[in-house]
Amino acid sequence: MTPLLALDAVGKTYESGDSAVHALRSVSFTIQPGELVAIMGPSGSGKTTLIEILGCLLQPTTGRYRFRGTSIESISPDGLATLRGREIGFVFQSFNLLPRLSAVENVELPLRYRHVDRATRRTRATDALRRVGLGHRLGHKPAEMSGGERQRVAIARALVGEPSLVLGDEPTGNLDTKTGEEILGLLLDLHREGRTVILVTHDPRIANRVERCITLRDGAIEADS
């Protein structure tokens, strides 16, 4: 079986004046379709850089990253945008919702970028919000919602395009314990439906409930278990 994701000696270096910051150092691993993986490590270990490369938001400085067997370095910027829109759903710690848009309008955004017609967008966004328990909050704006509700909107936005890969960057980081458990439950449900789910986290509750945990330190893999 072709891995969904394959990293081969991936490195990422940022230039800072006369010096270079090595955010990632020769990182190699594969992830098969349907895996549930946590990426852990202390602050500054390279977790965010890694998730941005996996999400095709950053290009590696060295090494190769292949998505479904295709090297992302060979894909044009427009092609990468299309790949992200069709294959990848993102859930961020800070929610990244547009404050002037309602919940349903925020969830529609990925479909607008894919030029899906208005009626279909509204139907699919409404269904996605109902699925995360927010069918009664379609017209509410982010400022009118709790943190847990905003993260549910973000999850609905991530799944509305029916992605094969869901990436979460500290998805429970801004939430209280009870709400964090509810959000984790929704993400685990996505995995049980067959999606590949990768979560960057400091939360030991997540690490204890995933199949695989990759630990980074100083930009390199310290453990993969």
RARAGI-V67421 format. One record per pair of residues at least 12 apart in sequence whose C-alpha atoms are under 6 Angstrom apart, sorted by the first residue. I is the first residue (numbers start at 1). J is the second residue. If there is no record, write none. Layout:
i:I j:J
i:I j:J
This chain:
i:3 j:31
i:3 j:32
i:4 j:31
i:4 j:32
i:4 j:33
i:4 j:67
i:4 j:68
i:5 j:30
i:5 j:31
i:5 j:66
i:5 j:67
i:6 j:29
i:6 j:30
i:6 j:65
i:6 j:66
i:7 j:28
i:7 j:29
i:7 j:64
i:7 j:65
i:8 j:28
i:8 j:63
i:8 j:64
i:9 j:26
i:9 j:27
i:9 j:28
i:9 j:63
i:10 j:26
i:10 j:27
i:10 j:62
i:10 j:63
i:10 j:64
i:11 j:24
i:11 j:25
i:11 j:26
i:11 j:60
i:11 j:61
i:11 j:62
i:12 j:24
i:12 j:60
i:12 j:61
i:23 j:46
i:23 j:219
i:24 j:46
i:24 j:219
i:25 j:219
i:25 j:220
i:27 j:220
i:33 j:196
i:34 j:194
i:34 j:195
i:34 j:196
i:35 j:196
i:36 j:197
i:36 j:210
i:36 j:211
i:37 j:198
i:37 j:210
i:37 j:212
i:37 j:213
i:38 j:198
i:38 j:199
i:38 j:200
i:38 j:213
i:39 j:200
i:39 j:213
i:39 j:214
i:39 j:215
i:40 j:201
i:40 j:215
i:41 j:215
i:41 j:216
i:41 j:217
i:45 j:216
i:45 j:217
i:45 j:218
i:45 j:219
i:46 j:219
i:87 j:163
i:87 j:164
i:88 j:163
i:88 j:165
i:88 j:166
i:89 j:158
i:89 j:163
i:89 j:166
i:90 j:158
i:90 j:166
i:90 j:167
i:90 j:168
i:91 j:154
i:91 j:168
i:92 j:168
i:92 j:169
i:92 j:171
i:93 j:169
i:93 j:170
i:93 j:171
i:93 j:173
i:95 j:151
i:95 j:154
i:99 j:142
i:101 j:141
i:102 j:139
i:102 j:140
i:102 j:141
i:103 j:138
i:103 j:139
i:103 j:140
i:103 j:141
i:104 j:125
i:104 j:138
i:107 j:125
i:107 j:157
i:108 j:121
i:108 j:125
i:128 j:156
i:128 j:160
i:129 j:156
i:148 j:179
i:164 j:195
i:165 j:195
i:165 j:196
i:165 j:197
i:166 j:197
i:167 j:198
i:167 j:199
i:168 j:199
i:169 j:200
i:170 j:200
i:170 j:201
i:212 j:225
i:213 j:225
